[in-house]
Amino acid sequence: MNHSITFGPNKPYDVIICGAGHAGCEAGLAAARMGVRVLVLTGNLDTIAQMSCNPAIGGQAKGHMVCEIDALGGEMGVNADTTGIQYRLLNASKGLAVQAPRTQCDKRVYQQRMKHVIELEKNITLFQALVDALIYKNGSVIGVKTNLGVDFYGKTVVVTTGTFLKAQMHIGSNKSEGGRMGDFSAKGLSKSFLEAGIELSRLKTGTPPRISGKGIDFTECEEQPGDKEPAFFASYDTRGKEDLFHVEQSGQTKAGWAPGSEQVSCWITYTNEETEKVVLNDLSKSALYQGEISGSGPRYCPSIEDKYAKFTGKPNHRVFIEPEGRNTDEWYINGLSTSLPLETQVEFIKTIPGLRNSQIIRPAYAVEYDFAHPTQLLPTLESKKVENLFFAGQINGTSGYEEAAGQGLIAGANAALKARGDTQIILKRHDGYIGVLIDDLVTKGTQEPYRMFTSRAEYRLLLNTGSAETRLAHHAEHCGLLSEERLRKVQEKKADIEHWTDALEYTKTKGGFIGEKLRRATPGPDSEALLPEDLSNKSKGVIKEVLYRVQYKGYLERDLKQIKKLQQLERIKIPQDFDYQKVHSLRSESRAKLQEILPQTLAQANRISGVNPADISLLLIALEQRSKKDPSKGAQD
């Protein structure tokens, strides 16, 4: 393959990726692994996959998405596993469906490894340039303009600009341009979107101070060690060792170490009345409370000033002290995001046990940036207004590395499919948390940074981490995201799970059938002791998933029946040229919402905020009447 960079409309790339954060990395890798030519453009090669905020991957629902990214051939799971310095299974005392891995990573090594993976990908051309504008022709995007005065052309373009669109950072009354401390602001691209009729608004996020470890008094803090038996994101029973960090065919070795090795501790402390007093006394100095920030902030990750202003009477807030890596003494103070002036940050840090003598080495700040309303997207993440243009990550209004990476993988895969002229994929809500995320964004939109929770998924019992590969194998196969060898192993794993899930219901043991006994047993060693020897010899992934399916059988079957009923609505397609104005009985609010979203199915219309069951009934009648008048415009799939 010719790896030299190409210019001009006669030599277009199949996919151009604008940005190399967590969304851009997964988008580029997905498209390239599908065999198309990919150009990844980034304003700074040294900040590829930068962990701009906390140095951790996973958590509630987020960990589930990382497992789904891995199942679809993505890199985030392996990258986190092999650069992790602490591994914990969250919700370990709760139901298996909501248990999720979380890994504290070495921030710099995580970034180095991901950059190296992209550099080694044979179908990716990596280049440092800032995208200033898009090039349009006849309602489609055909390329990008850069700050170097060089244009690149592509069959499709995926925009993953994160928090950099017209970005402005705030520390008290101080304002500076940039989407991240020490980085740039992309000022020209927003104008290019507006010219195409893409609607933009502002959002706000923030980050806490980083401190030097030499001033921390750990005797005043609670230790939080990693798990003795670490839980990982990637499924290693279906892949070879070459997927980790070993010598590649190129002769190069990726950064990282054996997953779970040499763990370090995090620490916990708490704010108090003294902290509250300092923050409230200087509340008017906060950029947020001065009125300097117009964008909505993250509801589920509030700043310290929001915690005290909105949750009065609660002076004690938990603070996590997290190491940024093995070979640095820089610590991330999780729970203290703020836009207060530096002198106030120094003052309130000194009120917190364990941190009284610490030194801030990077100040906390808030960042405000443009985002594009995600209701302007199709479920494939392609723009409704500009053909061949895809959006993924924080530009769609989300918050978090995992949400960005999940969108990036789907956008990259669909851009590659579009470039090849193949059918694009749409993840349904019962397919995975990534499906829930995308459906929420394109159907409901968001007015604040969107964060995934298990409670957002109505079928979360079906979306446990152990089922990710078997749930998503057909999508991975359609796209060609997995090697033939791994796909074969996934299919064998799926067959084993299905065989033993069924077999245990009819296999007798002392006191009854094994399936019945498992549902009465306490999950854990007691359950595994009941298994036949042939099943006990299978991989841990197979055993865990069989136990899960047998023990939760009744609940899983209930959800599957509900999904089957709702699939009737999913099969009823709504033509994109459907005229809602002609459905006279529709309420004006519903008509406006439907016209804005342009749902593809009756099921999606049913999920739109402001559209009620009566509206759905009217729509169904209108679609049936349209079908009778012109059978070629039938509503059924």
N, C-alpha and C positions, 0 to 999 in steps of 0.2 A: 504494500500500500504506500502511496505517496503521502508523506507526512508534512510536506512543506505547506505553509499557509497560502490560501488562495483568495483572490480578490475578483470583484466584478460579477455582474448578473449572469454571466455565462458559465460561471463555476460556483454555483451556490452550494452551501452546506445543506445537509438534510435537516439538521436542527442547530439553531444557535441558542445558547444559554446565556442570559444576561445576569451575571452574579454567581458567586461561588461560595455562598454560605451553605447552610444545611440543606435547603431546598435545591439550590443549584447543583450541589455535589451529587445528590441522588438523581436529579433530573438528567444530568450529563452522563452518569454511569449507566442508568437504565437504558437510555437511548443508544449509547455506544455498545452496550452488551447485546442489544438487539441487532447489531450489525450495520447501523447507519453512520454516516460521517457527522461528527459533532464538533462544534466550535464552542468552547467555554471562555467567556470574556469576564474578567474581574478587574476592578480598579486597583487591586493590590494582591499580588501573588503570595505575599507573606501572611495574609490573613484568611486564606482558604479554610473553610470549616472552623472559623474562630468561634470559641465559646464566649460570646460577648457578655453573658451574664453568669449564672452559676455554673461551676464546672461539673455538672452531673447530667446523666441521661436516664430517663425512665421515671417511674413513679406511678401513681394511680391512673389508670387508663393510658397514660403516656407509655408506660412499659409495654402495655398490650400492643400499642401501635408500632413500637420498635420491633416486637416479635413478628408483626405483620409485614413490616418493611423487609425483615430478613426472609420471610417466607416468599416474598416477591423478588428475591434476588438482590435486595439492597445491601448497603454496606454499613449502615449505622450500628447495627447490633454487634457485628464482629469487631468493628472499630472500638466500640465502648468496652466490650469484653476484654480485648487485648491491650487496652490502655487504662483499665480500671485500677484504682488503688483502694477502693472499698466497695463491697457488694452486699446489698441488703434486699430481702424480700419484704415488701410492705404489705400490711394487712395479713400477716402470717397467721394471726389468731382468728381471722374471719373466714368466710366462705371462699372456696377455691376460685370462684369466678372473678372475685375482685382482688385476689392476690396478684401483685405485680412486682417485677424486679426493678431496682434502682441502683445505678452504679455511679460512684464518685470517680471521675476520671482525672488523669494527669492532663491538665488543660493543654499544655504545649505539645505533649506527645500525641494526644488525640488529633490535634491539628496537623502535625507532621505526618502521621500515618495516612490520614485521609488525603492530604496533598500528594503523597507518594503513590497512593492507589490510583489517583486520577492521572498522574504523570505516566504511570505504567500502562494505562488503558490504550490499546493500539488504535482505537477509532476516535480518540479525543485529541483535538488540537487545543492546547491551553495557551492563552495569550492575555497579557496585561494591557487593558485599555478600558476607559470609562465610556459606557454607552450614553450618548447625549440625546439621541432621538431615534425614532423608528422610521423606516422608509415604507410608504404605503403605495399601493397601486390597485385601482378598481375594487376598493373595499377590502383588500387583503394586505397583510404585512409581507414584505419581500426582502427585508434586510434591516440593518442598523447603522447609524452614524456614530462615530466615536470622537473623543476629545483629541485624537491624534490627526484628525482630518482624513481618516481612512474609513471607508465604508465596507461592510461585509454583507453578503447576501445569503439568504437561506430560504428553504422551502417552508420552514416553520420557525417560530421564535418563542422561547419560553422566558418570561420575565420573572426573576427571583431576586428583587432588589432589597428585600428585608426592610430595615428601618432607615434607608438612606435617601428616600425621595424627599427633596426639599427639607432635609433633616436639620433640626436645631436643638442644641443641648442647653440645659438650664442648670445652673448652680446658684441658687439665690437670685439676685438681680443680674448676674452675669449670663450673657447669652453668646453662644458661638456656633458656627456651622459645623455639622458633622453627624453622622449616624451612629458613631461610636467614638469614645475618647481616643484622640490621636488619629482619627480617620476623616474621610471626606464627606461631603454632601452632594448627592446627585441632583443638580438643580434644573437641568434641561429636559429631562425625560417626562416630568409631569406635564409640561406644556405640550409635548408630543401626544400624550394620552388625551388631553382635553381637546386637541384639534381633531381627534378621531371620534369625539363624542363620548369618551369614557368618563364616567362621573367619579370624582375623587373627594375625599374628606380627610380630616386629620385625626390621628390617634396619638396616644402618649404611653410610653413605658418608662421604666426606670431601673436603676441598679444601685446596690449598696456600696459603701466604702470597702476598700481592701486595706488590710493592715499588716504590719510586720509582726511575725510570730515571736520575736524576741521579747516583746512586751506583754505577752499573754500569760496570765497566771492560771494554769490549768487546774490547780488545786481548788479553785473556786468554781469549777465547771463540772458538769456531768459528762462522763465519757460515753461515747456511742460507737462501740466497735462494730466491725463488719460481721456477717454471718459466718459461722464455722463451716457450713456447707453452702457455698455461694450459689445463687441462682443466676443463670446467664440468659441473654437475649436470644442468641443464635442457636439453631438446632444443629448440633455437631454430629448427631447420629445419621445425618443424610449428606454429609459433606466430608471432603478429605482434609488432611492436615495442611495442604497447600493453601487453603482459604484463610489460614491464620497469619503467621508472621515468618514462615520459613522461607528458604531461598527459592526465588522464582526462576522460571526458565531464563529470565533476563540476567540472572546471576546477582540480583539485588535482593536485599533483605529488608522487609518492612519494619518500622519501629514497633515496639510493644513487647509483651511478655506473656507467659502462660496465664490464661484467665484464672483469677482467684488467688494468685500468689502474692505474698508479702503485703498484706492489707495494712492500712493505717486507720487510725481512729478519727472520727469527727467529735465535736464537743457541743454541749448545750449550756446556755446561760439564759438569763431573763432580764428584761427591762424592769423598772420599778417606778415609784412615785417621783423620785428625783429626776429620772429620765423624762417622765411625763411633764414635769414642771419646766424643764429646759425647752422641750419641743413646743409646748403651748405658749410659752413666753415669746418665742421667736416665730410663731406661726405666720405672722404677717410678712415675714422675710422669705417664706417659701415661694418659689416661682409658681407653684400650683395655686396657692392662696392669694397671690398678688394679682391673679388674673392674666398672667403672662402666657399660660398654656390653655389653648382652646380645645385640644383633643381630649377624648375620653380615655381614662386610664384603666388598667386591668382591675376588674372587680375582685378577683380572687388572689391578687398579689398586691395589696394596698401598701402605700408608702407609710412610714412611721408617723408622719403628720396626719394622714388619713385615719390611721388606727386610733389615735388619741382624739381627733376631732369628731369622728363618727361613732366610736365605741367608747363613750365616756364611762368612767367608773371602773375601767379595767386597765390599771397601770402595768400589770405584769404580762408582757408578751414574750413568747419564746424566741430565742435567737440561736441560730446554728452557726458554729464556727467551723468552716470547712477548708481543708488544705487545697491549694490550687495545683499541687503536683508533688512528686517525690523529691525533686531537686530544686526546690524554691522554698523560701520561708514566707511567701505571700499567702495570706488567708482571706477567704471570702466570708463576709458577715451576712449570712442569709437571714432576712427578716428586717433589715434596716434600710430598705430603699428610701431615698429621699431626694428632694430638690432644695433642701435648706442650704444656707451658705456654709462654706467650709468651716468657719469659726464655730458655728453652731454644731456642726457634725463632730468637731473635736471635743466640744463641751459635753454633748450627750453621750458620746462613747465612754468618757471618763466616769460616767455614773453607773456603768454596767459591770457587775461582778466578773472578774476574770479579764476585763478589758481596760481597767482603770489606768494602767500604765502603758497602754498600747499606742502605737504611732500609725496614723493614717498615711498610706503611701500612694493611694489613688482615691480621689474623692468620689462620693456618690453623686449621681446626676440624673436628671430626667431628660428624655429625648422625645421630641415631637416630630411626626413625619406624616407624609401623605400615604393613603391607602386607597385602593380601588374597590368600590362596593362589589362584593362577590356575587350578588344576585345578577350581575351583568355577564355571568359565566354559565356555560352549559355544564352538566354533570361530568363531562370529560375534562373540565377546566379550560376549555377553549372559549375565547371571547365570543359573545353573541353579536358584537358590533364590528369586530375586525376578524376576518377569517384567517386561520393559521396562526393566530396569536394566543398563547397560553399564559396563565398566571399561576404562581404557586408561592406559598409561604406568607410572610407577614404583610406583603402587599395586598393579600386577600383579607386582612384584618385579624389574623390569628396571632397567638402568643406562644412561644415555645419552640425548641429545637425539633421536637418529635412531630408536632403538627406540621411544621415546615417541611421536614424530610418526607413525611407521608404524602403530602401534596406534590412535592417535587418529583417523587418517583412516578406517580400517576400522570402528572403533566408531561414528564419526559417520555414515558412509554407511549402516551397518546400522540405526542408530537411526532415520534418516530413512526407510529402506525399511520398517521395522517400523511406523512412524507412518502410512505410506501404505498399509499392508497388502500390500506387495510382497514377493517372494522375496528373502531376504538373500543376501549373497555370502560364500563361504568360499574363501580363497586356499589352494591346495594347496602342498605342499612344492616341487613342480616349477614352480609359478607364479612364485615369487620368494623372496627372503630374508625378506620380511615374512610370507610363508606359513610358512616354516621357523620363524621367531620365534614366531608364534602357536601353531603346532602343538606346538612344544617346551613352551610355557608351559601350554597346556590339557591336554596329554597327560602330560607328565613333571613339571610343576611346577618349582619352584626353591627352594633353601634359602639362596641367596646372590644378590646382585644379578646378574642375567643380562645378559651382554654378547654381542653377535653377532660371530661370526668366520666366515670363509669355510669353515673346516673343519667347521662344523656342518651345511653343506649338502651332501648326498650327490650332488646334481646341479649342482654349482656351475659346470660347464662350460656349462650351458644358461642360467646366470643372470648372464652378463656384463652390464656396464652398458649396452652399445649395443643390447641386445635388449629393454630394459625396456618401451618403448612397444608393441612388437609382441606381447610376451608378455601384457601386461595390458590391451590395447585392448578385449577383449570384456567385461571387468569394468567398465572405465570407461564403456563404451557402455551396459551394463545399468543402471548407476546414474545415468547422465546427468551424469557428472562433468566431461566435456569439452564445449566448444562444438561446434556442428555443423561449423564451419569447421576447427577443429583435428582433430576426429575424421576428417573427410574427408582431411586431409593425412596423418594417421597411417595410414589405410587405403591411400592411394597409396604411402606409404613402404614399407609392408609388402609390397605387390604388387611394387614395384621390387626389393626385397631378394630375394623368392622367385624372381622372374623371372631375375635375374642370377646368383643362386646356382646355379640349374639350368642356365642357358645357358652358363656358363663351363666346365661339364663336357663340353660338346659343341662348343665353339668352338676351332678349330684355329689354331695359330700355329706359327712356326718351331720345330721340335723337339718337337711334340706338342700335346696339348690344354692349354688355359690352366689348367684346374683342377689337372691333374697337376703342371704347372710351378710353380704357386703353392705346392703342398704341399712342393716341394723348395727353394723360395726362402726367403731370410731375410726375416721380416716387416719392413716398412718401405718405403723408397723403391724397393728392388729389386722388391718385390711390386707396388706401384702402377704401375710402369713397364710391367708386362705387361698391364694392363687395356685393353680396347677404349675408343675415344674416347667412345662413347655412355655408357659407365658412368663414365668419368672426369669427365663433365660433371654427374653427379649430386651431391647434397649429401654432405658429409663423413660424415654419419651413415649414409647408405646404403652408401657405399664401404667404410667400416670394418667394418660388419656383414657385408657380402658377403664381404670378405676373411677375416673371422673364421670364417664358416660353411664356406667352402671349405677353408681351411687346417686346420680342426679337424674336418672332415667325419666321419672314422671314429669319433672319440671321441663326437661328438654323436649319431651314429646308434646307437651302443652304449647311451648313456643313454636315448634315446627308446624303444628296445626294452625296456629294463628297466622304464621307467615304464609301458609298455603291459601288461607282465606284472602289475605291482603294481595296476593299475587293476581287475583282477578282484576283488581284496580290497576295493578302495574301493567297488565296486558292491554289495557285500554289506552291507546295512544291519542294524544291531542296534536293535530297538525299545527305546525308553526304558523300557518297563515289563518288559523281559526280566528274569527271575528267575535270577540266577547261582547261588543256593542249590540250585536243582534240577539243576544240572550237577554231579553227585556226584563225578565223577573229578577235578574241578579241585582244584589245590592250594589250601590255605586262604589263602596269601599272594596268589595270583593272584585268587582270588575277592574278597578285600578290596580289591585294587587296582582291579579292574574295577568293583566296586560304587561305589568312590569317584569314579572318573573318568567312568563311564557313557559309554564310547566310542560314537560314532555309526556307525562302520563297523568291519568286521573289520580293515581296514588300520590304523586308529587303535589298535585293541586290540593289534595286533602291535607297536606302537611303545611301549607302556607298559612302564616299567622293572619287572622282576619277572614279566612275562608271557612265557612261552617258547613255541617252536613247537608243542610238544605241547598246550599249553593252547588254541592257536588251532585245532588240529585238532579238539579236543573241542567247542569253541564252534561250529565249522562244522557238525559232526554234529548238535548240539543245535538249531541254527537250521533245518537241513533237516528235522528231525523235527517241529519246531514248525510249519513251513510245510506239511507233509503233513497234520498234524492239522487245521490251520485255514489254508487257502490265502489268506485275507484278511490273514493276518499273515506273509506271505512275506518272506524275507530279501533278495530281489533288489530293486535299485532300480527 
